[in-house]
Amino acid sequence: MDSFEQVVATILGRNGYWVRTSVKVALTPDEKREIGRPSAPRWELDVVAYSGSRNELLVVECKSYLDSLPAVRHYRAR
């Protein structure tokens, strides 16, 4: 885990989230084909945070390069 991921995980943890970093995602060959990435390696989510009291599950992909825009994306399920 890089330092930027650790900063994000610490902030979320201090705000009441249950946090895990470097979460591996095993996709089946069918799921990889369905998303158009049949030869994709095993995926990894940088930060996953859950808050039961807020009923929120956050998945954060961290980018530590300042010229890598957008550095942070926010999606909210409806």
PyMOL Python script that loads the backbone (N, CA, C, O; Angstrom):
from pymol import cmd

cmd.read_pdbstr("""\
ATOM      1  N   MET A   1       0.853  -1.164   0.000  1.00  0.00           N
ATOM      2  CA  MET A   1       0.000   0.000   0.000  1.00  0.00           C
ATOM      3  C   MET A   1       0.900   1.229   0.000  1.00  0.00           C
ATOM      4  O   MET A   1       1.877   1.307   0.744  1.00  0.00           O
ATOM      5  N   ASP A   2       0.545   2.185  -0.853  1.00  0.00           N
ATOM      6  CA  ASP A   2       1.362   3.398  -0.880  1.00  0.00           C
ATOM      7  C   ASP A   2       0.858   4.406   0.160  1.00  0.00           C
ATOM      8  O   ASP A   2      -0.195   4.216   0.768  1.00  0.00           O
ATOM      9  N   SER A   3       1.618   5.464   0.346  1.00  0.00           N
ATOM     10  CA  SER A   3       1.300   6.420   1.411  1.00  0.00           C
ATOM     11  C   SER A   3      -0.025   7.149   1.170  1.00  0.00           C
ATOM     12  O   SER A   3      -0.728   7.469   2.129  1.00  0.00           O
ATOM     13  N   PHE A   4      -0.377   7.416  -0.088  1.00  0.00           N
ATOM     14  CA  PHE A   4      -1.631   8.105  -0.368  1.00  0.00           C
ATOM     15  C   PHE A   4      -2.821   7.222   0.034  1.00  0.00           C
ATOM     16  O   PHE A   4      -3.798   7.712   0.599  1.00  0.00           O
ATOM     17  N   GLU A   5      -2.733   5.931  -0.259  1.00  0.00           N
ATOM     18  CA  GLU A   5      -3.790   4.999   0.151  1.00  0.00           C
ATOM     19  C   GLU A   5      -3.897   4.963   1.675  1.00  0.00           C
ATOM     20  O   GLU A   5      -4.998   4.899   2.222  1.00  0.00           O
ATOM     21  N   GLN A   6      -2.764   5.005   2.352  1.00  0.00           N
ATOM     22  CA  GLN A   6      -2.772   4.994   3.817  1.00  0.00           C
ATOM     23  C   GLN A   6      -3.430   6.250   4.374  1.00  0.00           C
ATOM     24  O   GLN A   6      -4.168   6.173   5.356  1.00  0.00           O
ATOM     25  N   VAL A   7      -3.176   7.398   3.765  1.00  0.00           N
ATOM     26  CA  VAL A   7      -3.805   8.651   4.204  1.00  0.00           C
ATOM     27  C   VAL A   7      -5.319   8.560   4.048  1.00  0.00           C
ATOM     28  O   VAL A   7      -6.062   8.914   4.963  1.00  0.00           O
ATOM     29  N   VAL A   8      -5.776   8.085   2.889  1.00  0.00           N
ATOM     30  CA  VAL A   8      -7.212   7.949   2.633  1.00  0.00           C
ATOM     31  C   VAL A   8      -7.831   6.976   3.634  1.00  0.00           C
ATOM     32  O   VAL A   8      -8.886   7.261   4.201  1.00  0.00           O
ATOM     33  N   ALA A   9      -7.186   5.833   3.856  1.00  0.00           N
ATOM     34  CA  ALA A   9      -7.705   4.838   4.796  1.00  0.00           C
ATOM     35  C   ALA A   9      -7.770   5.390   6.214  1.00  0.00           C
ATOM     36  O   ALA A   9      -8.732   5.127   6.936  1.00  0.00           O
ATOM     37  N   THR A  10      -6.764   6.147   6.618  1.00  0.00           N
ATOM     38  CA  THR A  10      -6.749   6.740   7.959  1.00  0.00           C
ATOM     39  C   THR A  10      -7.881   7.748   8.133  1.00  0.00           C
ATOM     40  O   THR A  10      -8.569   7.746   9.153  1.00  0.00           O
ATOM     41  N   ILE A  11      -8.068   8.598   7.146  1.00  0.00           N
ATOM     42  CA  ILE A  11      -9.149   9.604   7.220  1.00  0.00           C
ATOM     43  C   ILE A  11     -10.508   8.915   7.320  1.00  0.00           C
ATOM     44  O   ILE A  11     -11.336   9.289   8.151  1.00  0.00           O
ATOM     45  N   LEU A  12     -10.735   7.921   6.483  1.00  0.00           N
ATOM     46  CA  LEU A  12     -12.025   7.216   6.522  1.00  0.00           C
ATOM     47  C   LEU A  12     -12.209   6.488   7.847  1.00  0.00           C
ATOM     48  O   LEU A  12     -13.297   6.516   8.422  1.00  0.00           O
ATOM     49  N   GLY A  13     -11.159   5.836   8.337  1.00  0.00           N
ATOM     50  CA  GLY A  13     -11.238   5.134   9.619  1.00  0.00           C
ATOM     51  C   GLY A  13     -11.567   6.075  10.768  1.00  0.00           C
ATOM     52  O   GLY A  13     -12.351   5.729  11.652  1.00  0.00           O
ATOM     53  N   ARG A  14     -10.977   7.254  10.759  1.00  0.00           N
ATOM     54  CA  ARG A  14     -11.245   8.239  11.814  1.00  0.00           C
ATOM     55  C   ARG A  14     -12.647   8.829  11.709  1.00  0.00           C
ATOM     56  O   ARG A  14     -13.150   9.428  12.660  1.00  0.00           O
ATOM     57  N   ASN A  15     -13.270   8.657  10.553  1.00  0.00           N
ATOM     58  CA  ASN A  15     -14.641   9.129  10.368  1.00  0.00           C
ATOM     59  C   ASN A  15     -15.665   8.013  10.538  1.00  0.00           C
ATOM     60  O   ASN A  15     -16.807   8.135  10.096  1.00  0.00           O
ATOM     61  N   GLY A  16     -15.250   6.929  11.180  1.00  0.00           N
ATOM     62  CA  GLY A  16     -16.192   5.885  11.559  1.00  0.00           C
ATOM     63  C   GLY A  16     -16.385   4.760  10.559  1.00  0.00           C
ATOM     64  O   GLY A  16     -17.277   3.931  10.738  1.00  0.00           O
ATOM     65  N   TYR A  17     -15.573   4.710   9.511  1.00  0.00           N
ATOM     66  CA  TYR A  17     -15.700   3.647   8.518  1.00  0.00           C
ATOM     67  C   TYR A  17     -14.843   2.450   8.912  1.00  0.00           C
ATOM     68  O   TYR A  17     -13.764   2.611   9.483  1.00  0.00           O
ATOM     69  N   TRP A  18     -15.325   1.261   8.609  1.00  0.00           N
ATOM     70  CA  TRP A  18     -14.538   0.034   8.678  1.00  0.00           C
ATOM     71  C   TRP A  18     -13.769   0.000   7.364  1.00  0.00           C
ATOM     72  O   TRP A  18     -14.387   0.064   6.302  1.00  0.00           O
ATOM     73  N   VAL A  19     -12.448  -0.098   7.400  1.00  0.00           N
ATOM     74  CA  VAL A  19     -11.624   0.102   6.211  1.00  0.00           C
ATOM     75  C   VAL A  19     -10.726  -1.107   5.946  1.00  0.00           C
ATOM     76  O   VAL A  19     -10.146  -1.685   6.865  1.00  0.00           O
ATOM     77  N   ARG A  20     -10.626  -1.473   4.671  1.00  0.00           N
ATOM     78  CA  ARG A  20      -9.669  -2.477   4.202  1.00  0.00           C
ATOM     79  C   ARG A  20      -8.964  -1.902   2.988  1.00  0.00           C
ATOM     80  O   ARG A  20      -9.568  -1.188   2.187  1.00  0.00           O
ATOM     81  N   THR A  21      -7.690  -2.216   2.857  1.00  0.00           N
ATOM     82  CA  THR A  21      -6.912  -1.742   1.709  1.00  0.00           C
ATOM     83  C   THR A  21      -6.414  -2.921   0.882  1.00  0.00           C
ATOM     84  O   THR A  21      -6.305  -4.045   1.372  1.00  0.00           O
ATOM     85  N   SER A  22      -6.119  -2.642  -0.368  1.00  0.00           N
ATOM     86  CA  SER A  22      -5.572  -3.645  -1.302  1.00  0.00           C
ATOM     87  C   SER A  22      -6.456  -4.886  -1.361  1.00  0.00           C
ATOM     88  O   SER A  22      -5.976  -6.008  -1.201  1.00  0.00           O
ATOM     89  N   VAL A  23      -7.732  -4.680  -1.588  1.00  0.00           N
ATOM     90  CA  VAL A  23      -8.708  -5.775  -1.628  1.00  0.00           C
ATOM     91  C   VAL A  23      -8.673  -6.420  -3.014  1.00  0.00           C
ATOM     92  O   VAL A  23      -8.929  -5.762  -4.022  1.00  0.00           O
ATOM     93  N   LYS A  24      -8.355  -7.708  -3.052  1.00  0.00           N
ATOM     94  CA  LYS A  24      -8.292  -8.453  -4.313  1.00  0.00           C
ATOM     95  C   LYS A  24      -9.702  -8.842  -4.761  1.00  0.00           C
ATOM     96  O   LYS A  24     -10.539  -9.227  -3.945  1.00  0.00           O
ATOM     97  N   VAL A  25      -9.949  -8.736  -6.061  1.00  0.00           N
ATOM     98  CA  VAL A  25     -11.243  -9.087  -6.640  1.00  0.00           C
ATOM     99  C   VAL A  25     -11.023 -10.189  -7.663  1.00  0.00           C
ATOM    100  O   VAL A  25     -10.319  -9.995  -8.654  1.00  0.00           O
ATOM    101  N   ALA A  26     -11.615 -11.322  -7.425  1.00  0.00           N
ATOM    102  CA  ALA A  26     -11.485 -12.446  -8.351  1.00  0.00           C
ATOM    103  C   ALA A  26     -12.689 -12.441  -9.292  1.00  0.00           C
ATOM    104  O   ALA A  26     -13.817 -12.693  -8.867  1.00  0.00           O
ATOM    105  N   LEU A  27     -12.447 -12.156 -10.558  1.00  0.00           N
ATOM    106  CA  LEU A  27     -13.505 -12.186 -11.567  1.00  0.00           C
ATOM    107  C   LEU A  27     -13.420 -13.495 -12.335  1.00  0.00           C
ATOM    108  O   LEU A  27     -12.331 -13.981 -12.640  1.00  0.00           O
ATOM    109  N   THR A  28     -14.574 -14.056 -12.640  1.00  0.00           N
ATOM    110  CA  THR A  28     -14.602 -15.269 -13.453  1.00  0.00           C
ATOM    111  C   THR A  28     -14.309 -14.902 -14.906  1.00  0.00           C
ATOM    112  O   THR A  28     -14.443 -13.738 -15.283  1.00  0.00           O
ATOM    113  N   PRO A  29     -13.913 -15.872 -15.723  1.00  0.00           N
ATOM    114  CA  PRO A  29     -13.711 -15.577 -17.148  1.00  0.00           C
ATOM    115  C   PRO A  29     -14.955 -14.978 -17.809  1.00  0.00           C
ATOM    116  O   PRO A  29     -14.842 -14.094 -18.658  1.00  0.00           O
ATOM    117  N   ASP A  30     -16.133 -15.453 -17.423  1.00  0.00           N
ATOM    118  CA  ASP A  30     -17.378 -14.892 -17.984  1.00  0.00           C
ATOM    119  C   ASP A  30     -17.555 -13.433 -17.591  1.00  0.00           C
ATOM    120  O   ASP A  30     -17.959 -12.615 -18.418  1.00  0.00           O
ATOM    121  N   GLU A  31     -17.256 -13.093 -16.327  1.00  0.00           N
ATOM    122  CA  GLU A  31     -17.385 -11.702 -15.876  1.00  0.00           C
ATOM    123  C   GLU A  31     -16.389 -10.806 -16.600  1.00  0.00           C
ATOM    124  O   GLU A  31     -16.714  -9.670 -16.945  1.00  0.00           O
ATOM    125  N   LYS A  32     -15.180 -11.308 -16.834  1.00  0.00           N
ATOM    126  CA  LYS A  32     -14.178 -10.526 -17.573  1.00  0.00           C
ATOM    127  C   LYS A  32     -14.632 -10.269 -19.009  1.00  0.00           C
ATOM    128  O   LYS A  32     -14.457  -9.167 -19.529  1.00  0.00           O
ATOM    129  N   ARG A  33     -15.207 -11.272 -19.641  1.00  0.00           N
ATOM    130  CA  ARG A  33     -15.722 -11.091 -21.003  1.00  0.00           C
ATOM    131  C   ARG A  33     -16.871 -10.094 -21.016  1.00  0.00           C
ATOM    132  O   ARG A  33     -16.979  -9.273 -21.926  1.00  0.00           O
ATOM    133  N   GLU A  34     -17.726 -10.169 -20.007  1.00  0.00           N
ATOM    134  CA  GLU A  34     -18.894  -9.285 -19.924  1.00  0.00           C
ATOM    135  C   GLU A  34     -18.482  -7.807 -19.837  1.00  0.00           C
ATOM    136  O   GLU A  34     -19.183  -6.940 -20.359  1.00  0.00           O
ATOM    137  N   ILE A  35     -17.363  -7.519 -19.187  1.00  0.00           N
ATOM    138  CA  ILE A  35     -16.909  -6.130 -19.074  1.00  0.00           C
ATOM    139  C   ILE A  35     -15.903  -5.760 -20.167  1.00  0.00           C
ATOM    140  O   ILE A  35     -15.350  -4.660 -20.165  1.00  0.00           O
ATOM    141  N   GLY A  36     -15.672  -6.689 -21.098  1.00  0.00           N
ATOM    142  CA  GLY A  36     -14.794  -6.395 -22.222  1.00  0.00           C
ATOM    143  C   GLY A  36     -13.313  -6.474 -21.913  1.00  0.00           C
ATOM    144  O   GLY A  36     -12.504  -5.892 -22.635  1.00  0.00           O
ATOM    145  N   ARG A  37     -12.936  -7.187 -20.849  1.00  0.00           N
ATOM    146  CA  ARG A  37     -11.527  -7.328 -20.460  1.00  0.00           C
ATOM    147  C   ARG A  37     -11.205  -8.803 -20.226  1.00  0.00           C
ATOM    148  O   ARG A  37     -10.900  -9.195 -19.100  1.00  0.00           O
ATOM    149  N   PRO A  38     -11.271  -9.639 -21.293  1.00  0.00           N
ATOM    150  CA  PRO A  38     -11.122 -11.085 -21.108  1.00  0.00           C
ATOM    151  C   PRO A  38      -9.757 -11.526 -20.589  1.00  0.00           C
ATOM    152  O   PRO A  38      -9.648 -12.602 -20.001  1.00  0.00           O
ATOM    153  N   SER A  39      -8.718 -10.723 -20.792  1.00  0.00           N
ATOM    154  CA  SER A  39      -7.392 -11.139 -20.325  1.00  0.00           C
ATOM    155  C   SER A  39      -6.894 -10.308 -19.147  1.00  0.00           C
ATOM    156  O   SER A  39      -5.697 -10.289 -18.860  1.00  0.00           O
ATOM    157  N   ALA A  40      -7.807  -9.622 -18.468  1.00  0.00           N
ATOM    158  CA  ALA A  40      -7.424  -8.777 -17.333  1.00  0.00           C
ATOM    159  C   ALA A  40      -6.866  -9.633 -16.196  1.00  0.00           C
ATOM    160  O   ALA A  40      -7.398 -10.704 -15.904  1.00  0.00           O
ATOM    161  N   PRO A  41      -5.794  -9.160 -15.555  1.00  0.00           N
ATOM    162  CA  PRO A  41      -5.294  -9.886 -14.384  1.00  0.00           C
ATOM    163  C   PRO A  41      -6.242  -9.689 -13.203  1.00  0.00           C
ATOM    164  O   PRO A  41      -7.256  -9.001 -13.319  1.00  0.00           O
ATOM    165  N   ARG A  42      -5.907 -10.293 -12.079  1.00  0.00           N
ATOM    166  CA  ARG A  42      -6.724 -10.147 -10.877  1.00  0.00           C
ATOM    167  C   ARG A  42      -6.737  -8.680 -10.449  1.00  0.00           C
ATOM    168  O   ARG A  42      -5.681  -8.067 -10.294  1.00  0.00           O
ATOM    169  N   TRP A  43      -7.919  -8.122 -10.261  1.00  0.00           N
ATOM    170  CA  TRP A  43      -8.063  -6.714  -9.932  1.00  0.00           C
ATOM    171  C   TRP A  43      -7.859  -6.489  -8.437  1.00  0.00           C
ATOM    172  O   TRP A  43      -8.045  -7.389  -7.617  1.00  0.00           O
ATOM    173  N   GLU A  44      -7.468  -5.253  -8.110  1.00  0.00           N
ATOM    174  CA  GLU A  44      -7.264  -4.879  -6.720  1.00  0.00           C
ATOM    175  C   GLU A  44      -7.886  -3.506  -6.478  1.00  0.00           C
ATOM    176  O   GLU A  44      -7.628  -2.553  -7.213  1.00  0.00           O
ATOM    177  N   LEU A  45      -8.707  -3.426  -5.435  1.00  0.00           N
ATOM    178  CA  LEU A  45      -9.325  -2.156  -5.037  1.00  0.00           C
ATOM    179  C   LEU A  45      -8.420  -1.521  -3.984  1.00  0.00           C
ATOM    180  O   LEU A  45      -8.053  -2.174  -3.007  1.00  0.00           O
ATOM    181  N   ASP A  46      -8.063  -0.262  -4.176  1.00  0.00           N
ATOM    182  CA  ASP A  46      -7.120   0.386  -3.263  1.00  0.00           C
ATOM    183  C   ASP A  46      -7.669   0.492  -1.848  1.00  0.00           C
ATOM    184  O   ASP A  46      -7.029   0.045  -0.896  1.00  0.00           O
ATOM    185  N   VAL A  47      -8.851   1.082  -1.704  1.00  0.00           N
ATOM    186  CA  VAL A  47      -9.454   1.268  -0.377  1.00  0.00           C
ATOM    187  C   VAL A  47     -10.941   0.940  -0.467  1.00  0.00           C
ATOM    188  O   VAL A  47     -11.646   1.445  -1.341  1.00  0.00           O
ATOM    189  N   VAL A  48     -11.409   0.092   0.444  1.00  0.00           N
ATOM    190  CA  VAL A  48     -12.835  -0.208   0.571  1.00  0.00           C
ATOM    191  C   VAL A  48     -13.232   0.189   1.986  1.00  0.00           C
ATOM    192  O   VAL A  48     -12.601  -0.230   2.957  1.00  0.00           O
ATOM    193  N   ALA A  49     -14.282   1.002   2.100  1.00  0.00           N
ATOM    194  CA  ALA A  49     -14.717   1.487   3.411  1.00  0.00           C
ATOM    195  C   ALA A  49     -16.222   1.288   3.551  1.00  0.00           C
ATOM    196  O   ALA A  49     -16.987   1.542   2.621  1.00  0.00           O
ATOM    197  N   TYR A  50     -16.633   0.825   4.740  1.00  0.00           N
ATOM    198  CA  TYR A  50     -18.047   0.564   4.994  1.00  0.00           C
ATOM    199  C   TYR A  50     -18.482   1.252   6.276  1.00  0.00           C
ATOM    200  O   TYR A  50     -17.780   1.226   7.287  1.00  0.00           O
ATOM    201  N   SER A  51     -19.651   1.864   6.212  1.00  0.00           N
ATOM    202  CA  SER A  51     -20.273   2.446   7.394  1.00  0.00           C
ATOM    203  C   SER A  51     -21.706   1.937   7.477  1.00  0.00           C
ATOM    204  O   SER A  51     -22.547   2.285   6.649  1.00  0.00           O
ATOM    205  N   GLY A  52     -21.970   1.122   8.469  1.00  0.00           N
ATOM    206  CA  GLY A  52     -23.323   0.607   8.666  1.00  0.00           C
ATOM    207  C   GLY A  52     -24.297   1.690   9.086  1.00  0.00           C
ATOM    208  O   GLY A  52     -25.455   1.683   8.669  1.00  0.00           O
ATOM    209  N   SER A  53     -23.833   2.627   9.914  1.00  0.00           N
ATOM    210  CA  SER A  53     -24.722   3.693  10.388  1.00  0.00           C
ATOM    211  C   SER A  53     -25.126   4.636   9.260  1.00  0.00           C
ATOM    212  O   SER A  53     -26.206   5.225   9.296  1.00  0.00           O
ATOM    213  N   ARG A  54     -24.258   4.779   8.259  1.00  0.00           N
ATOM    214  CA  ARG A  54     -24.574   5.636   7.108  1.00  0.00           C
ATOM    215  C   ARG A  54     -25.162   4.838   5.944  1.00  0.00           C
ATOM    216  O   ARG A  54     -25.660   5.408   4.973  1.00  0.00           O
ATOM    217  N   ASN A  55     -25.098   3.525   6.056  1.00  0.00           N
ATOM    218  CA  ASN A  55     -25.521   2.637   4.974  1.00  0.00           C
ATOM    219  C   ASN A  55     -24.738   2.954   3.690  1.00  0.00           C
ATOM    220  O   ASN A  55     -25.316   3.086   2.611  1.00  0.00           O
ATOM    221  N   GLU A  56     -23.396   3.075   3.835  1.00  0.00           N
ATOM    222  CA  GLU A  56     -22.533   3.418   2.712  1.00  0.00           C
ATOM    223  C   GLU A  56     -21.410   2.405   2.548  1.00  0.00           C
ATOM    224  O   GLU A  56     -20.823   1.926   3.519  1.00  0.00           O
ATOM    225  N   LEU A  57     -21.136   2.100   1.302  1.00  0.00           N
ATOM    226  CA  LEU A  57     -19.968   1.312   0.934  1.00  0.00           C
ATOM    227  C   LEU A  57     -19.190   2.155  -0.062  1.00  0.00           C
ATOM    228  O   LEU A  57     -19.698   2.482  -1.135  1.00  0.00           O
ATOM    229  N   LEU A  58     -17.954   2.509   0.289  1.00  0.00           N
ATOM    230  CA  LEU A  58     -17.118   3.339  -0.572  1.00  0.00           C
ATOM    231  C   LEU A  58     -15.991   2.496  -1.147  1.00  0.00           C
ATOM    232  O   LEU A  58     -15.383   1.693  -0.438  1.00  0.00           O
ATOM    233  N   VAL A  59     -15.715   2.679  -2.425  1.00  0.00           N
ATOM    234  CA  VAL A  59     -14.561   2.061  -3.071  1.00  0.00           C
ATOM    235  C   VAL A  59     -13.742   3.211  -3.637  1.00  0.00           C
ATOM    236  O   VAL A  59     -14.237   3.994  -4.448  1.00  0.00           O
ATOM    237  N   VAL A  60     -12.488   3.312  -3.206  1.00  0.00           N
ATOM    238  CA  VAL A  60     -11.643   4.436  -3.594  1.00  0.00           C
ATOM    239  C   VAL A  60     -10.442   3.921  -4.376  1.00  0.00           C
ATOM    240  O   VAL A  60      -9.697   3.068  -3.894  1.00  0.00           O
ATOM    241  N   GLU A  61     -10.261   4.438  -5.570  1.00  0.00           N
ATOM    242  CA  GLU A  61      -9.075   4.172  -6.387  1.00  0.00           C
ATOM    243  C   GLU A  61      -8.172   5.382  -6.216  1.00  0.00           C
ATOM    244  O   GLU A  61      -8.523   6.485  -6.636  1.00  0.00           O
ATOM    245  N   CYS A  62      -7.023   5.185  -5.606  1.00  0.00           N
ATOM    246  CA  CYS A  62      -6.125   6.295  -5.295  1.00  0.00           C
ATOM    247  C   CYS A  62      -5.125   6.522  -6.422  1.00  0.00           C
ATOM    248  O   CYS A  62      -4.544   5.581  -6.962  1.00  0.00           O
ATOM    249  N   LYS A  63      -4.945   7.765  -6.753  1.00  0.00           N
ATOM    250  CA  LYS A  63      -3.937   8.184  -7.723  1.00  0.00           C
ATOM    251  C   LYS A  63      -3.058   9.205  -7.025  1.00  0.00           C
ATOM    252  O   LYS A  63      -3.548  10.216  -6.523  1.00  0.00           O
ATOM    253  N   SER A  64      -1.776   8.944  -6.993  1.00  0.00           N
ATOM    254  CA  SER A  64      -0.881   9.847  -6.289  1.00  0.00           C
ATOM    255  C   SER A  64      -0.150  10.801  -7.227  1.00  0.00           C
ATOM    256  O   SER A  64       0.660  11.606  -6.766  1.00  0.00           O
ATOM    257  N   TYR A  65      -0.409  10.734  -8.506  1.00  0.00           N
ATOM    258  CA  TYR A  65       0.218  11.638  -9.457  1.00  0.00           C
ATOM    259  C   TYR A  65      -0.630  12.897  -9.596  1.00  0.00           C
ATOM    260  O   TYR A  65      -1.817  12.818  -9.913  1.00  0.00           O
ATOM    261  N   LEU A  66      -0.034  14.032  -9.363  1.00  0.00           N
ATOM    262  CA  LEU A  66      -0.792  15.280  -9.417  1.00  0.00           C
ATOM    263  C   LEU A  66      -1.310  15.588 -10.806  1.00  0.00           C
ATOM    264  O   LEU A  66      -2.320  16.276 -10.949  1.00  0.00           O
ATOM    265  N   ASP A  67      -0.623  15.081 -11.854  1.00  0.00           N
ATOM    266  CA  ASP A  67      -1.074  15.355 -13.222  1.00  0.00           C
ATOM    267  C   ASP A  67      -2.018  14.281 -13.754  1.00  0.00           C
ATOM    268  O   ASP A  67      -2.388  14.308 -14.928  1.00  0.00           O
ATOM    269  N   SER A  68      -2.408  13.345 -12.907  1.00  0.00           N
ATOM    270  CA  SER A  68      -3.316  12.273 -13.299  1.00  0.00           C
ATOM    271  C   SER A  68      -4.743  12.696 -12.952  1.00  0.00           C
ATOM    272  O   SER A  68      -5.217  12.442 -11.845  1.00  0.00           O
ATOM    273  N   LEU A  69      -5.418  13.333 -13.890  1.00  0.00           N
ATOM    274  CA  LEU A  69      -6.761  13.855 -13.628  1.00  0.00           C
ATOM    275  C   LEU A  69      -7.819  12.977 -14.255  1.00  0.00           C
ATOM    276  O   LEU A  69      -7.547  12.432 -15.324  1.00  0.00           O
ATOM    277  N   PRO A  70      -8.979  12.791 -13.705  1.00  0.00           N
ATOM    278  CA  PRO A  70      -9.305  13.249 -12.369  1.00  0.00           C
ATOM    279  C   PRO A  70      -8.653  12.341 -11.328  1.00  0.00           C
ATOM    280  O   PRO A  70      -8.710  11.118 -11.452  1.00  0.00           O
ATOM    281  N   ALA A  71      -8.055  12.912 -10.336  1.00  0.00           N
ATOM    282  CA  ALA A  71      -7.349  12.156  -9.304  1.00  0.00           C
ATOM    283  C   ALA A  71      -8.316  11.415  -8.393  1.00  0.00           C
ATOM    284  O   ALA A  71      -7.986  10.347  -7.877  1.00  0.00           O
ATOM    285  N   VAL A  72      -9.501  11.969  -8.191  1.00  0.00           N
ATOM    286  CA  VAL A  72     -10.491  11.337  -7.323  1.00  0.00           C
ATOM    287  C   VAL A  72     -11.831  11.350  -8.037  1.00  0.00           C
ATOM    288  O   VAL A  72     -12.275  12.382  -8.540  1.00  0.00           O
ATOM    289  N   ARG A  73     -12.453  10.209  -8.071  1.00  0.00           N
ATOM    290  CA  ARG A  73     -13.799  10.113  -8.653  1.00  0.00           C
ATOM    291  C   ARG A  73     -14.754   9.693  -7.554  1.00  0.00           C
ATOM    292  O   ARG A  73     -14.407   8.894  -6.684  1.00  0.00           O
ATOM    293  N   HIS A  74     -15.938  10.227  -7.600  1.00  0.00           N
ATOM    294  CA  HIS A  74     -16.926   9.937  -6.581  1.00  0.00           C
ATOM    295  C   HIS A  74     -18.202   9.442  -7.254  1.00  0.00           C
ATOM    296  O   HIS A  74     -18.779  10.133  -8.093  1.00  0.00           O
ATOM    297  N   TYR A  75     -18.631   8.256  -6.886  1.00  0.00           N
ATOM    298  CA  TYR A  75     -19.871   7.693  -7.414  1.00  0.00           C
ATOM    299  C   TYR A  75     -20.793   7.393  -6.252  1.00  0.00           C
ATOM    300  O   TYR A  75     -20.360   6.876  -5.222  1.00  0.00           O
ATOM    301  N   ARG A  76     -22.027   7.708  -6.414  1.00  0.00           N
ATOM    302  CA  ARG A  76     -23.008   7.412  -5.375  1.00  0.00           C
ATOM    303  C   ARG A  76     -24.126   6.582  -5.983  1.00  0.00           C
ATOM    304  O   ARG A  76     -24.777   7.000  -6.941  1.00  0.00           O
ATOM    305  N   ALA A  77     -24.339   5.401  -5.414  1.00  0.00           N
ATOM    306  CA  ALA A  77     -25.427   4.541  -5.886  1.00  0.00           C
ATOM    307  C   ALA A  77     -26.756   5.174  -5.506  1.00  0.00           C
ATOM    308  O   ALA A  77     -26.884   5.783  -4.444  1.00  0.00           O
ATOM    309  N   ARG A  78     -27.710   5.028  -6.354  1.00  0.00           N
ATOM    310  CA  ARG A  78     -29.030   5.602  -6.077  1.00  0.00           C
ATOM    311  C   ARG A  78     -30.052   4.524  -5.973  1.00  0.00           C
ATOM    312  O   ARG A  78     -31.228   4.807  -5.742  1.00  0.00           O
TER     313      ARG A  78
END
""", "prot")
cmd.dss("prot")
cmd.show_as("cartoon", "prot")
cmd.util.cbc("prot")
cmd.orient("prot")
